[in-house]
């Protein structure tokens, strides 16, 4: 783990661009860049170590960590760009090798040197990954000798570089441009982590090897700027990419170290990128037509097909790119993956799930700082590029989400939602808030397929904002856990097929009335309980005593009650007219008007017109009532509402009701509070509503002045 990481850290940027960095931003600026870059990478390494010591990290490295923590969609959204970043990093190192070689042999074409080198490196990786890994030890020894030769060297001229840099303005680049070019120098932790599937003990090797490599790299990068700034002026440092060779005690060692480092880093990328691609294909992130990329070859399961694909991408970048153009692109991709790894570790640490027990513990705030730091630096480097990178990740995430991918492993998303739900429940007020009130219906539907209008109505008035619960009472003899779970699953599947987002709750009881009472008494959590009970009307005279007793209990429990009477099961047909029979703004009247507003603003009822109806005995009373209602409707601003004031004279109200609402699609009628003879009152309601379209009897709970809800909406 240490070897591939340190070889990538002490690579092409150190040999070909570190002098350029010092020349552009000076000694202090360089030290600041090294500290910032190393700090971000250090925090990310801590996060990786925390995740790696909690679970077995298999092929895929950072992608594997993210997908197993934040879900397959998030992992894929970051993993796909990460693969391209690793493929481009191979191009970066090969371009660096070609640049060094053509500096010594100017007659060579750097483009074709890079192409030939990339093919050779990929060929070696395909033939023998073990041989490629073993060769890294030789390269590390050569790099150590080259650094020794550099520190034993001397100045190339008498002038020295000042702390802030003295390059002519036409040569100098801005701080964040230089930062972006340098940052790939500290991304070596990816090289080792991406080979995690080939490690004997990733949980032990990743923390130790990564942190050790970062520490060694930090010391070297903090030391070299002092020598570079003392031994050359800024113009020389900027104009000569191989300035280290001129400074070294023996220049050829710098060339050997640079060649070895660039080739070794390229080898690390061509070994890591195909394994990320292999993991993406095996998890089903890639389309079915690309699943062949997940195949492995030989006893080591080497991703040879993925290596060829990686080589193809690298060759395109080598042909069209240059070192300074490719490096900032890599920086954005790596910062994106680092940010997500830090975020995953922060979430895991914050939630403190019992399943998250890393041997290497990191406080979640450090990971959170790492995530925020990566995001901030991305914007400072290039805000537009950051937005483009974020857009790419979001597009891939949405694409994967729409495909409905499901991982065969758990992730922290349920933990996140649980923490948010707990936080919200504990902060809900003790009293109903008129400003934020919305219905949370408990629908006593029995079997939803037989009483679909109840579910349809509840879904329409909530607008996918309130919490809908579809409840049913099972006989006690059907109480078996397996039986109840199967019924719940069938109902949930049916609701999802109809586009209804709702909870399903079943309860066992000796009879439906006892079961409904139990549901109202015990269902809910803290302050979050169903505030509205929706049920069908009782058409069986012999059962009405128990039914009316149940309604009285609901009212005493402070629940709004909506009884939908639809004896012919015609449902809601045209959905073009809603009749509300007015009895005043208080209690039932305000709730009915609010329900009509919610219903009409549902997409399925958007063509409907609300008719606010009032029956009076005289014309004089009708004129006054009409003016008052029209002014009220205007003040409430509940949309287009037609005011119908009917003069009844001596006609019975039930005749006026049937005649005036015969063409409605739903009729709202207020219901009196249960009194001494509620059963007789309910019988009269049934007689009065015979022959009407689907009718909703509404009984407000009395816990909230619904007139305040309407007034708040009007402000």
TORSE-143896 format. One record per residue (C-alpha): z, x, y; residue in three letters. Coordinates in steps of 0.05 Angstrom, whole numbers, padded with zeros to 5 digits, always signed. Each point is the difference from the previous one (the first is absolute). Layout:
# TORSE-143896
ZXYAla ...
//
This chain:
# TORSE-143896
+00000+00000+00000Unk +00017+00057+00048Unk -00064+00039-00012Unk -00053-00053+00016Unk +00041-00023+00059Unk +00010+00068+00032Unk -00073+00020-00012Unk -00024-00061+00038Unk +00050+00012+00056Unk -00020+00073+00008Unk -00074-00015-00001Unk -00062-00007+00042Unk +00036-00023+00063Unk +00046+00061+00000Unk -00057+00050-00009Unk -00054-00032+00042Unk +00034-00044+00052Unk +00071+00023+00013Unk -00022+00052+00051Unk -00042-00055+00032Unk +00062-00044+00004Unk +00041+00055+00034Unk -00057+00015+00048Unk -00006-00072+00021Unk +00072-00021+00010Unk +00038+00066+00005Unk +00061+00024-00037Unk +00047-00057+00019Unk -00052-00053-00012Unk -00015+00029-00069Unk +00073+00002-00019Unk +00007-00072+00022Unk -00060-00021-00041Unk +00027+00036-00062Unk +00069-00032+00008Unk -00030-00070+00010Unk -00049+00005-00058Unk +00051+00031-00046Unk +00052-00051+00020Unk -00045-00058-00018Unk -00020+00032-00065Unk +00073+00017-00016Unk +00022-00072+00010Unk -00058-00023-00044Unk +00019+00052-00053Unk +00071-00028+00000Unk -00028-00071-00009Unk -00045+00023-00057Unk +00057+00036-00033Unk +00043-00062+00005Unk -00052-00044-00033Unk -00020+00053-00051Unk +00072+00008-00024Unk +00008-00075-00009Unk -00059-00013-00046Unk -00051+00035-00042Unk -00057+00020+00046Unk -00064-00001-00039Unk -00072+00016+00017Unk -00018-00019+00071Unk +00055+00034+00040Unk +00011-00033+00068Unk -00042-00061-00021Unk +00043-00009-00061Unk +00064+00003+00042Unk -00025-00050+00052Unk -00029-00050-00050Unk +00064-00001-00042Unk +00043-00010+00062Unk -00040-00044+00048Unk -00047-00034-00049Unk -00069+00013-00027Unk -00036-00027+00062Unk +00037+00047+00047Unk -00008+00058-00049Unk -00075-00014-00006Unk -00008-00008+00075Unk +00029+00069+00011Unk -00024+00031-00066Unk -00074-00011+00012Unk +00001+00035+00069Unk +00045+00053-00031Unk -00052+00015-00054Unk -00053+00010+00054Unk +00048+00044+00039Unk +00010+00045-00061Unk -00075+00002-00013Unk -00011+00020+00073Unk +00055+00052-00004Unk -00040+00034-00055Unk -00058+00002+00049Unk +00047+00028+00054Unk +00021+00058-00044Unk -00070+00015-00025Unk -00026-00001+00071Unk +00055+00050+00018Unk -00020+00045-00058Unk -00073-00002+00021Unk +00019+00015+00072Unk +00038+00062-00022Unk -00054+00024-00047Unk -00056-00008+00051Unk +00041+00036+00052Unk -00003+00061-00046Unk -00071-00013-00023Unk -00036-00032+00060Unk -00066-00006-00038Unk +00029-00056-00044Unk -00007-00074+00018Unk +00071-00028+00003Unk -00023-00070-00020Unk -00032+00023-00066Unk +00057+00048-00013Unk +00048-00059+00006Unk -00042-00043-00046Unk -00005+00054-00053Unk +00074+00014+00005Unk +00020-00073-00007Unk -00043-00008-00062Unk +00031+00063-00031Unk +00071-00023+00016Unk -00012-00070-00029Unk -00033+00031-00061Unk +00062+00042-00013Unk +00045-00060+00008Unk -00042-00040-00049Unk -00003+00057-00051Unk +00074+00019+00001Unk +00053-00027+00047Unk +00052+00046-00033Unk -00041+00062+00016Unk -00008-00023+00072Unk +00075-00011+00006Unk +00017+00068-00031Unk -00047+00035+00048Unk +00043-00024+00058Unk +00054+00050-00017Unk -00049+00057+00012Unk -00022-00031+00065Unk +00073-00007+00023Unk +00011+00074-00012Unk -00062+00017+00041Unk +00023-00045+00057Unk +00068+00034+00000Unk -00033+00068+00006Unk -00046-00025+00056Unk +00059-00025+00040Unk +00036+00066-00010Unk -00063+00035+00026Unk -00001-00045+00061Unk +00073+00011+00019Unk -00010+00075-00007Unk -00060-00002+00046Unk -00006+00008+00075Unk -00034-00026+00064Unk -00075-00004+00008Unk +00005+00014+00075Unk +00050+00017+00054Unk +00006-00070+00032Unk +00051-00050-00026Unk +00002-00076-00002Unk +00048-00036+00046Unk +00047-00054-00026Unk -00044-00058+00023Unk -00068+00031-00015Unk -00050+00029+00049Unk -00067-00020-00029Unk -00054-00021+00050Unk -00001-00076+00009Unk -00070-00005-00032Unk +00028+00030-00065Unk +00066-00036-00004Unk +00013-00065-00040Unk +00055-00050+00013Unk +00067+00001-00035Unk -00013-00060-00045Unk -00069+00024-00019Unk +00031+00066-00022Unk +00056-00038-00036Unk -00052-00040-00039Unk -00037+00063-00021Unk +00064+00035-00023Unk +00034-00058-00036Unk -00039+00008-00066Unk +00034+00068-00007Unk +00065-00035-00018Unk -00029-00053-00046Unk +00009+00043-00061Unk +00052-00047-00029Unk -00058-00046-00020Unk -00030+00055-00044Unk +00060+00003-00045Unk +00018-00074+00000Unk -00071-00021-00019Unk +00008+00042-00063Unk +00064-00036-00017Unk -00029-00029-00064Unk -00009+00071-00027Unk +00071+00022+00015Unk +00051+00004-00057Unk +00057-00025+00044Unk -00026-00029+00066Unk +00069-00025+00021Unk +00025+00072-00001Unk -00063+00038+00020Unk -00022-00042+00060Unk +00064+00006+00042Unk +00012+00073-00015Unk -00072+00025+00004Unk -00019-00041+00061Unk +00061+00018+00043Unk -00004+00073-00020Unk -00074+00003+00019Unk +00014-00034+00067Unk +00057+00048+00015Unk -00042+00063-00014Unk -00059-00028+00039Unk +00044-00018+00059Unk +00029+00071+00004Unk -00069+00031-00002Unk -00031-00047+00051Unk +00059+00009+00048Unk -00005+00076-00006Unk -00075+00012+00006Unk -00009-00027+00071Unk +00044+00055+00029Unk -00045+00053-00029Unk -00064-00036+00019Unk +00022-00010+00071Unk +00021+00073+00007Unk -00062+00030-00031Unk -00057-00038+00035Unk -00015-00042+00061Unk -00018-00074-00005Unk -00075+00008+00010Unk -00004+00049-00058Unk +00043-00045-00045Unk -00045-00060+00014Unk -00067+00036-00007Unk +00014+00040-00064Unk +00018-00045-00059Unk +00017+00062-00043Unk +00043+00034+00052Unk +00052+00013-00054Unk -00047+00048-00035Unk -00005+00043+00064Unk +00076+00000+00008Unk +00018+00015-00073Unk +00019+00068-00027Unk -00057-00006-00050Unk -00051-00053+00020Unk -00032-00011-00069Unk +00066-00028-00026Unk -00005-00056+00052Unk -00070-00017-00026Unk +00025+00000-00072Unk +00059-00043+00018Unk -00042-00049+00041Unk -00052-00005-00056Unk +00054-00011-00052Unk +00038-00050+00042Unk -00060-00042+00017Unk -00027-00001-00071Unk +00069-00015-00028Unk +00011-00056+00049Unk -00069-00028-00016Unk +00019+00003-00073Unk +00065-00038+00014Unk -00039-00055+00035Unk -00053-00006-00054Unk +00056-00005-00051Unk +00041-00051+00040Unk -00052-00047+00028Unk -00031-00021-00067Unk +00069-00015-00027Unk +00013-00047+00058Unk -00067-00033-00014Unk +00017-00004-00073Unk +00066-00035+00015Unk -00035-00049+00048Unk -00050-00018-00053Unk +00052-00009-00055Unk +00043-00045+00043Unk -00060-00045+00013Unk -00002+00015+00074Unk -00073+00019-00003Unk -00053-00053-00017Unk -00014-00013-00073Unk -00066+00037+00005Unk +00038+00064+00017Unk +00052-00004-00054Unk -00036+00056-00037Unk +00030+00048+00052Unk +00067-00009-00035Unk -00024+00033-00064Unk +00030+00067-00021Unk -00029+00055-00043Unk +00032+00044-00052Unk +00073+00008-00019Unk +00021+00008+00073Unk -00034-00065+00021Unk -00039+00039+00053Unk -00038-00046+00050Unk -00067+00034-00006Unk -00040-00059+00027Unk +00047-00004+00060Unk -00010+00074+00012Unk -00075-00010+00005Unk +00009-00057+00050Unk +00048+00043+00041Unk -00051+00057+00000Unk -00054-00047+00025Unk +00043-00022+00060Unk +00019+00072+00015Unk -00073+00023-00001Unk -00020-00052+00052Unk +00058+00022+00045Unk -00019+00073-00010Unk -00072-00012+00018Unk +00014-00039+00064Unk +00070+00024+00022Unk +00035+00059+00030Unk +00073+00022-00003Unk +00023-00027+00067Unk -00034-00068-00013Unk +00027-00010-00070Unk +00073+00022+00014Unk +00018-00058+00049Unk -00029-00051-00049Unk +00045+00028-00055Unk +00059-00002+00048Unk -00008-00075+00011Unk -00007-00015-00074Unk +00060+00043-00020Unk +00043-00028+00056Unk -00016-00071-00025Unk +00022+00017-00070Unk +00062+00038+00024Unk +00020-00059+00044Unk -00006-00048-00059Unk +00039+00045-00047Unk +00056+00006+00052Unk -00001-00075+00010Unk +00005-00012-00075Unk +00060+00047-00006Unk +00033-00031+00061Unk -00006-00070-00028Unk +00025+00021-00069Unk +00060+00035+00032Unk +00015-00057+00048Unk -00001-00054-00053Unk +00045+00039-00047Unk -00025-00036-00061Unk +00039+00016-00063Unk -00065+00023-00032Unk -00010+00054+00053Unk +00044+00058-00021Unk -00034+00066+00021Unk +00031+00065-00022Unk -00021+00029+00068Unk +00030-00048+00051Unk -00028-00004+00071Unk +00029-00046+00053Unk -00050-00054+00016Unk +00002+00015+00075Unk -00031+00068-00012Unk -00059-00032-00036Unk -00006-00052+00055Unk -00002+00055+00053Unk -00054+00034-00040Unk -00042-00064-00003Unk +00008-00013+00075Unk -00015+00073+00015Unk -00065-00001-00039Unk -00022-00064+00035Unk +00017+00027+00069Unk -00036+00066-00012Unk -00062-00037-00025Unk -00003-00038+00066Unk +00011+00062+00041Unk -00055+00038-00036Unk -00051-00056+00006Unk +00018-00072+00012Unk -00070-00025-00017Unk -00002+00039-00065Unk +00069-00027-00017Unk -00024-00072+00011Unk -00062+00014-00042Unk +00043+00030-00056Unk +00048-00059+00003Unk -00059-00048-00002Unk -00028+00033-00062Unk +00068-00004-00035Unk +00008-00074+00020Unk -00070-00017-00023Unk +00012+00032-00067Unk +00068-00034-00006Unk -00030-00069+00015Unk -00057+00013-00049Unk +00050+00018-00055Unk +00044-00059+00018Unk -00057-00048-00006Unk -00016+00028-00068Unk +00069-00022-00022Unk +00020+00066-00032Unk +00066+00001-00036Unk +00034+00063-00022Unk +00036+00004-00067Unk +00060+00029+00037Unk +00050-00024+00051Unk +00000+00021+00073Unk +00045-00007+00061Unk -00035-00059+00032Unk +00046-00051-00032Unk +00058+00042+00023Unk -00027+00001+00071Unk -00007-00076+00001Unk +00069-00009-00030Unk +00031+00044+00054Unk -00037-00038+00054Unk +00019-00068-00029Unk +00073+00021-00005Unk -00001+00025+00071Unk -00031-00064+00025Unk +00047-00045-00039Unk +00061+00035+00027Unk -00026-00007+00071Unk -00018-00073-00002Unk +00041-00040+00049Unk +00053-00049-00022Unk -00034-00058+00036Unk -00069-00030-00003Unk -00043+00028+00055Unk -00047-00051+00033Unk -00045+00056+00027Unk -00014+00028-00069Unk +00006-00062-00044Unk -00051-00013-00053Unk +00002-00042-00064Unk +00022+00033-00065Unk -00016-00056-00049Unk +00031-00011-00068Unk -00052-00043-00035Unk +00027-00042-00057Unk -00068-00008-00032Unk +00016-00002-00073Unk -00065+00023-00031Unk -00043+00021+00060Unk -00065-00020-00032Unk +00023-00072+00000Unk +00028-00002+00070Unk -00047+00047+00036Unk +00004-00037+00068Unk +00073+00022+00007Unk -00018+00073-00009Unk -00061-00008+00044Unk +00041-00030+00056Unk +00054+00054-00004Unk -00052+00055+00001Unk -00036-00032+00060Unk +00061-00004+00045Unk +00024+00071-00013Unk -00065+00037+00018Unk +00020+00055-00050Unk +00059+00016+00045Unk +00056-00041-00028Unk +00029+00009-00070Unk -00026-00053-00049Unk +00037-00012-00065Unk -00030-00043-00054Unk +00057-00027-00042Unk +00005-00039-00064Unk +00056-00024-00045Unk -00003+00014-00074Unk +00038-00037-00054Unk +00060+00040-00024Unk -00029+00005-00070Unk -00059+00039+00030Unk +00047+00051+00031Unk -00022+00060-00042Unk -00015+00061+00043Unk -00068+00012-00032Unk -00021-00073+00009Unk +00023-00001+00073Unk -00035+00066+00016Unk -00065-00025-00031Unk +00002-00064+00042Unk +00014+00039+00064Unk -00057+00047-00015Unk -00048-00058-00013Unk +00020-00035+00065Unk -00006+00065+00039Unk -00069+00013-00028Unk -00022-00071+00017Unk +00025+00007+00072Unk -00034+00067+00010Unk -00065-00030-00026Unk +00006-00054+00054Unk +00015+00052+00054Unk +00073-00019+00009Unk +00052+00054+00013Unk +00066-00028-00025Unk +00061+00015-00041Unk +00012-00039-00065Unk +00070-00022-00018Unk +00019-00037-00064Unk +00068-00028-00016Unk +00027-00033-00063Unk +00039-00065+00007Unk +00015-00063-00039Unk -00044-00040+00048Unk -00046+00012+00060Unk +00050-00025+00052Unk +00056+00047-00023Unk -00050+00057-00003Unk -00025-00014+00071Unk +00071-00002+00026Unk +00015+00067-00032Unk -00062+00031+00031Unk +00019-00023+00070Unk +00072+00023-00008Unk -00012+00070-00029Unk -00072+00021+00015Unk -00008+00051+00055Unk +00031+00065+00023Unk +00048+00006+00058Unk -00029-00036+00061Unk -00069-00002-00031Unk +00000-00066-00035Unk -00052-00056-00005Unk +00010-00043+00062Unk -00048-00055-00020Unk -00003-00038-00066Unk -00067-00032-00017Unk -00004-00049-00057Unk -00038-00060-00024Unk +00021-00073+00010Unk +00035-00037-00055Unk -00045-00056-00026Unk +00047-00019-00057Unk +00049-00054+00023Unk +00048+00013-00057Unk +00010+00073+00022Unk +00008-00011+00074Unk +00076+00001+00002Unk +00002+00072-00025Unk -00060+00017+00044Unk +00032-00027+00064Unk +00066+00034-00018Unk -00039+00065-00005Unk -00031-00010+00069Unk +00069-00012+00029Unk +00024+00065-00031Unk -00059+00038+00030Unk +00017-00027+00068Unk +00073+00018-00007Unk -00021+00070-00018Unk -00036+00005+00067Unk -00071+00002-00027Unk -00060-00033+00032Unk -00030-00049-00049Unk -00073-00019-00005Unk -00019-00052-00051Unk -00075-00005-00014Unk -00021-00068-00025Unk -00068+00001-00034Unk +00005-00050-00058Unk -00075+00002-00015Unk -00002+00077+00001Unk -00058-00001+00048Unk +00024+00062+00037Unk -00026+00018+00069Unk -00073-00018+00004Unk -00038+00013+00064Unk +00059+00033+00037Unk -00025-00026+00067Unk +00056-00044+00024Unk +00076+00007+00003Unk +00041-00060+00022Unk +00070+00011+00027Unk +00041-00063+00013Unk +00043+00015+00060Unk +00073-00016+00007Unk +00021+00051+00052Unk +00002+00075+00009Unk +00068+00008-00031Unk +00013+00014-00075Unk -00055-00029-00044Unk -00051-00010+00056Unk -00001+00073+00022Unk -00002+00024-00072Unk -00058-00046-00017Unk -00039+00023+00061Unk +00014+00072-00018Unk -00024-00011-00072Unk -00063-00034+00026Unk -00013+00060+00045Unk +00010+00049-00058Unk -00045-00042-00044Unk -00056-00006+00051Unk +00001+00075+00014Unk -00011+00015-00074Unk -00071+00022-00015Unk -00012-00059-00047Unk +00023-00050+00053Unk -00031+00032+00061Unk -00048-00058+00011Unk +00056-00051-00002Unk +00023-00041+00060Unk +00073-00018+00010Unk +00012-00073+00018Unk +00069-00011+00032Unk +00014-00074-00012Unk +00053-00045+00031Unk +00010-00074-00009Unk +00028-00041+00058Unk +00005-00075+00011Unk -00030-00009+00070Unk -00057+00027+00043Unk +00048+00022+00054Unk +00039+00041-00050Unk -00065+00028-00027Unk -00022+00025+00069Unk +00065+00036+00012Unk +00003+00029-00070Unk -00072+00024+00002Unk +00010+00037+00066Unk +00064+00032-00026Unk -00031+00022-00066Unk -00062+00028+00033Unk +00043+00041+00047Unk +00043+00024-00059Unk -00061+00021-00041Unk -00027+00038+00060Unk +00066+00036+00011Unk +00008+00019-00073Unk -00071+00028-00006Unk -00007-00014-00074Unk -00075-00006+00001Unk -00044-00061+00006Unk +00043-00061-00014Unk -00021-00072+00009Unk +00053-00048+00025Unk -00004-00070-00030Unk +00049-00051+00027Unk -00007-00066-00037Unk +00023-00067+00026Unk +00028-00037-00060Unk +00026-00064+00030Unk +00036-00037-00055Unk -00040+00031-00057Unk +00041+00035-00054Unk -00001+00076+00006Unk -00024+00009-00072Unk -00063-00039+00016Unk -00013+00041+00063Unk +00013+00064-00040Unk -00049-00017-00056Unk -00054-00020+00049Unk +00007+00058+00048Unk +00006+00056-00052Unk -00047-00026-00053Unk -00051+00055+00016Unk +00048+00059+00007Unk +00002+00058-00049Unk +00075+00006+00005Unk +00053-00043+00035Unk +00067+00027+00025Unk +00058-00049+00003Unk +00071+00015+00019Unk +00056-00017-00049Unk +00069-00024+00019Unk +00061+00042-00019Unk +00031-00023-00066Unk +00053-00054+00013Unk +00041-00049-00040Unk -00060-00033-00034Unk -00053+00054-00001Unk -00030-00027-00064Unk -00018-00066+00034Unk -00029+00037+00060Unk -00043+00043-00046Unk -00026-00063-00035Unk -00022-00028+00067Unk -00036+00066+00016Unk -00038-00006-00064Unk -00021-00071+00014Unk -00019+00017+00073Unk -00044+00059-00021Unk -00038-00035-00056Unk -00075+00007+00006Unk +00004+00058+00049Unk -00034+00067-00008Unk +00046+00058-00021Unk +00063-00009+00040Unk +00054+00051+00018Unk +00070-00028+00011Unk +00037+00051+00043Unk +00075+00008+00006Unk +00024+00057+00046Unk +00062+00038-00022Unk +00035-00003+00067Unk +00015+00074+00002Unk -00053+00015+00052Unk -00028-00037+00060Unk -00074+00002-00018Unk -00015-00021+00071Unk +00021+00071+00019Unk -00051+00029-00048Unk -00054-00041+00033Unk +00023+00018+00069Unk +00002+00074-00018Unk -00071-00005-00025Unk -00020-00029+00067Unk +00028+00057+00041Unk 
//
